[in-house]
Structure formats: structure tokens, C-alpha cells
């Protein structure tokens, strides 16, 4: 199971919005569909989403292998391939201990 929570508000708020997925493709489709711009158009596609490297365990919420989730494009703005430049849109966990 893969867990995903959006990057927003407090940790408690973000965790309350957590969703679980069977595979990465389903998670990416969900994230892209949830991101709607001011005119309700999609802000980015599943292909624009980048999953970062594992940061290990997050003991606050019991996640074993959490990773930042970024987007390489948002509406008409394209970002570089460097993670520091791409906006973080959420955090996911693959549930496997490092």
C-alpha cells in the first residue's frame, strides 16, 4: 500500500487528508485529478509528477519510507529537473523500512 498526503496546513490536517493506493500509477492519477486551476482545468498531468528519494522513517506518524512529491509543471510554468526548484505538492510513503 502506498500512502499520500497533500502538502498543506498543519501535519494533523495533512494526515487527515491521507489517501491509500495499490500502486504508483493510481496515486499519480489521483494527485493530477485533484489539482484544479482557477478555471477548473488540470494544473499538471501524472507525467509531470516526480517522487523524490526516501527520507527514511517519520516517527511522528509512523511512516517507514517517506518521500517528497513534486511537480515539474504547474499550469504554464515548467520547472527544472532539480528537486529544489520544483514545488512540493505532497508526501508519500511506500511503507517499506529502509
C-alpha positions in Angstrom: 0.0 0.0 0.0 1.2 3.5 -0.9 0.1 6.4 1.2 -0.1 10.0 0.0 -0.9 13.2 1.8 -1.0 16.7 0.3 1.5 19.4 1.4 -0.8 21.9 3.2 -1.7 23.3 6.6 -0.6 21.5 9.7 0.7 18.0 9.9 -2.6 17.0 11.6 -4.6 18.5 8.7 -2.4 17.0 6.1 -2.6 13.5 7.6 -6.4 13.7 7.9 -6.4 14.1 4.0 -4.2 11.0 3.5 -5.3 8.5 0.8 -4.0 5.0 0.2 -3.3 3.4 -3.2 -2.5 0.0 -4.5 0.1 1.3 -7.0 2.0 4.4 -8.0 0.0 4.9 -11.2 -3.2 5.2 -9.3 -1.7 7.7 -6.9 -0.3 9.9 -9.7 -3.7 9.9 -11.5 -5.4 10.9 -8.2 -2.9 13.7 -7.5 -3.2 15.2 -11.0 -7.1 15.0 -10.9 -7.2 16.7 -7.6 -5.1 19.7 -8.8 -7.5 22.1 -10.5 -6.6 25.6 -11.5 -8.8 28.7 -11.2 -10.8 27.7 -14.3 -11.0 24.0 -13.1 -8.5 22.9 -15.7 -5.9 20.4 -14.6 -2.7 22.1 -13.4 -0.5 19.2 -14.4 -0.6 15.6 -15.6 0.6 12.4 -13.9 3.7 12.5 -16.2 4.7 15.8 -14.6 4.8 14.3 -11.1 8.3 13.4 -9.6 8.8 11.3 -6.5 11.9 12.1 -4.6 14.3 9.9 -2.7 13.4 8.3 0.6 14.0 10.2 3.8 13.5 7.2 6.0 11.1 7.0 8.9 8.8 9.7 10.1 8.2 8.6 13.7 5.5 11.3 14.2 3.0 9.5 12.0 4.6 6.0 11.7 5.6 6.2 8.0 8.5 3.9 7.2 9.9 5.4 4.0 8.5 8.9 3.2 9.3 10.8 0.1 8.5 14.3 -1.2 6.2 14.5 -4.2 6.9 17.3 -6.7 5.5 18.6 -9.9 7.8 19.6 -12.8 5.0 21.7 -14.4 2.2 23.8 -12.9 -0.3 25.3 -15.4 2.0 27.1 -17.9 5.1 27.2 -15.7 7.8 24.5 -16.3 10.4 23.8 -13.6 13.9 22.4 -13.9 14.6 18.8 -13.2 16.3 19.7 -9.9 14.1 18.9 -6.9 15.0 22.1 -5.1 13.3 24.1 -7.9 10.1 22.1 -8.2 7.3 22.9 -5.9 6.5 20.2 -3.3 2.8 19.2 -3.6 2.7 16.3 -1.1 4.4 13.5 0.6 4.1 9.7 0.1 5.1 6.6 1.9 5.8 3.2 0.3 5.6 1.5 3.7 8.9 -0.3 3.5 11.5 0.2 6.1 14.9 1.4 4.9 
